[in-house]
Structures are given as C-alpha cells and as structure tokens.
Amino acid sequence: MTKFVPYLREEVIERDAAALLAEYAQARGTAIDLPIPIEDIVEKHLKLGVEFDDAHRRFGVPRSGPDSDIIGAMFFDEKRIMIDESLDPDEHPEREGRYRFTLAHEGGGHWRLHRHLFAGNPAQTSLFAGAAPLPSFICRSSHSKERVEWQADFYASCLLMPRGLVFAAWDERFPDCRRHVMGRSRRDAIGLIADAEERHDQLNVEEWETGLAMEAIARPFAEMFLVSPHAMRIRLETLNLLLREAPKQQVFAGGE
C-alpha cells in the first residue's frame, strides 16, 4: 500500500538529526565524537533490532547484478531493521561505510521521520497465521529519488556527518577556510588533488567531471567520519564546501 509522504524542509530534517545526537549524548553522559556511534544510537538508544539476511531471496526479487538493489527493510511494529547481508561489515569490512549509512538511513531517517505514517500498517500483517510478517516498506537503491528515500538519505548524511563537526574538520585541514571549486582544466584539477594528498597522474578531465576528483578530496574526511567517499562528497557539496563551479559574483571567505 502506497503512503503519502509529506514534504519536509532540509533544515527540519537536519534539526531532528541534531536532536537525536543531543538526546543520545545526554542519555549516555558523553560528548559526540567521531566517528558517530551509529550502532549504539540505533540499537541501544532507539532500541531497534538489527539483522542481516539475503534481501533479494527473502523478498523473492531476482538480483540484476553483483550489487544488491534491496539494501534494507523496516519493520516498524516490530522495531526491527533488516539489512542485506552484502553490507555485513564483519564479512565485508570494505563496505563498512555503506553499512553505517544504511543503518542511519533505516534507524535514523525512516524511524524518526516516517514511523508515524507506517506503524500499524495492516499490510504488515500476514494473511496466514504463523507466517513471517511483511516489512512496512523495502528500501531499494533504484528508488533513491523517491521522496521517502531521499528524506531518509538526507537524514543519514546529517546524522553521520553533523554540520558543525564537518566544518571543524574542514577548517582543521584547510586553515584558510576556503571552499574548493572544481575547475574544468587539468591544471586546476591537479592543484586541488595535491591539496588532498592524492595521486592525479592517471586521471583526466572527463573523470573530474564525473566527480572522481571531488571524491578524492572528500576521501580523508570520509575516513574520519567512517562513511563512503561518495557520501562525504555529497555532504561537502550540500554544505557548499566543495563546489563544481564558482557561483557568479560570489566571494568565498572563511566561516559559514
């Protein structure tokens, strides 16, 4: 059953993510430090169960490639999250950043923003006694542009990469507080990649335009926040720290 998901302003979503971090810090009597303890927040603070399973087999959806399209599912009434086994960090440590983002997407974004819309959904109750309950909804990478999924993604980015901590990390790495604007020339690209202490000799202009250069700059921050370079690059763009082109008639100075 399709549910209408209302529009939410970005600042409203970011404010709730900040509130969740504050609630956790107060409950634990500790300051929030990096990387964000998303497992503790989801499992110990929000008290949501987390399990891994083959999501495509579980829901009878054939895989169309090596990567899973179904990344997770939410069972609101059971306070339970299922994550595809391909993201299990014990089995696939190289995907820990993706796992953490999925956990924040489900246990942060969907739980905080959408459970009042889906909890008690009669579609979650099986028609057959004793049968496994159905999820409130299934999260798929191919549906990431849908409003409900975009909201959960944005919530996850705010939760794992809080604005204040991102700016602090950026200012520490770049004391002049300057934003990075991606130039279209190879000379500009080389200069930026040198700032990020990355190799540039095998990259070309076309690759810069696909965002690889931006992710190279984002990579040290991604390691600090324990997220993927892709997720970090998007967050830096959202905060106007990393731009594809310089806005017209705008001078970049320090601070927000």
Residue pairs with C-beta under 8 A, 6 or more apart in sequence:
1 121
1 122
1 123
3 117
3 118
3 121
3 148
4 117
5 114
5 117
5 147
5 148
5 151
7 147
8 113
8 151
10 154
13 109
13 113
13 151
13 154
13 155
13 158
14 154
14 158
14 163
16 112
16 113
16 155
17 108
17 112
17 155
17 158
17 159
17 162
18 158
18 162
18 163
20 41
20 108
20 112
20 159
21 32
21 36
21 41
21 159
21 162
23 45
24 32
24 37
24 40
24 41
24 45
25 31
25 32
27 45
28 40
28 45
32 162
32 165
34 165
34 169
34 224
34 225
34 226
35 100
35 160
35 224
35 225
35 226
35 227
36 104
36 159
36 160
36 161
36 162
36 225
36 226
38 100
38 103
38 104
38 107
38 108
38 159
38 160
39 50
39 103
41 107
41 108
41 159
42 48
42 50
42 81
42 103
42 104
42 106
42 107
42 108
43 49
43 50
46 107
46 111
47 79
48 79
48 80
48 81
48 107
48 111
49 78
49 79
49 80
49 81
50 80
50 81
50 83
50 103
50 107
51 80
51 81
51 82
51 83
52 82
52 83
52 84
52 85
52 87
52 88
53 82
53 83
53 84
53 85
54 84
54 85
55 61
55 68
55 70
55 71
55 72
55 73
55 82
55 83
55 84
55 85
55 138
56 62
56 63
56 68
56 69
56 70
56 84
58 73
58 82
59 70
59 73
59 138
61 69
61 70
63 69
67 86
67 141
68 84
68 86
68 87
68 141
69 140
69 141
69 142
70 84
70 138
70 139
70 140
71 83
71 84
71 87
71 102
71 105
71 139
71 140
71 141
72 81
72 82
72 83
72 84
72 102
72 105
72 106
72 138
72 139
73 81
73 82
73 135
73 137
73 138
73 139
74 80
74 81
74 82
74 106
74 110
74 111
74 118
74 135
74 136
74 137
74 139
75 81
75 82
75 124
75 133
75 135
75 136
76 111
76 115
76 118
76 119
76 121
76 124
76 136
77 119
77 120
77 121
77 124
77 133
77 136
78 133
81 103
81 106
81 107
82 135
83 99
83 102
83 103
83 106
85 91
86 92
86 95
87 95
87 98
87 99
87 102
88 99
89 95
89 96
89 99
89 100
92 99
96 226
97 222
97 226
97 227
97 228
97 231
98 228
100 160
100 226
100 227
101 156
101 157
101 160
101 227
101 228
101 231
102 139
102 156
104 155
104 156
104 159
104 160
105 139
105 152
105 153
105 155
105 156
106 139
106 152
108 152
108 155
108 156
108 159
109 151
109 152
109 153
109 154
109 155
109 156
109 159
110 137
110 139
110 148
110 152
112 155
113 151
113 152
113 155
114 148
114 151
114 152
118 124
118 136
118 137
119 136
121 136
123 134
123 136
124 133
124 134
124 135
124 136
125 133
125 134
126 132
126 133
126 134
137 148
139 149
139 152
140 149
143 149
144 150
144 153
157 231
157 234
157 235
157 238
160 225
160 226
160 227
160 231
161 225
161 227
161 231
161 232
161 235
163 239
165 225
166 221
166 225
166 235
166 236
166 239
166 241
167 239
167 241
167 256
169 221
169 224
169 225
170 177
170 221
170 236
170 241
171 177
171 254
173 220
173 221
174 180
174 195
176 254
177 253
177 254
177 255
178 252
178 254
179 240
179 241
179 242
179 243
179 252
180 192
180 195
180 217
180 241
180 242
180 243
181 243
181 244
181 245
181 246
181 252
182 188
182 189
182 192
182 208
182 213
182 214
182 242
182 243
182 244
182 245
183 189
183 191
183 192
184 205
184 208
184 209
185 205
186 204
186 205
186 208
189 200
189 203
189 205
189 208
189 213
190 200
192 213
192 217
193 199
193 200
193 203
193 213
193 216
193 217
194 200
195 217
196 216
196 217
196 219
196 220
197 220
198 216
198 217
198 219
203 212
203 213
207 213
211 233
214 233
214 236
214 237
214 242
214 244
215 229
215 230
215 232
215 233
216 229
217 233
217 236
217 242
218 229
218 232
218 233
218 236
218 242
219 229
219 232
221 232
221 236
222 228
222 229
222 231
222 232
225 232
227 235
233 242
236 242
237 243
237 244
246 252
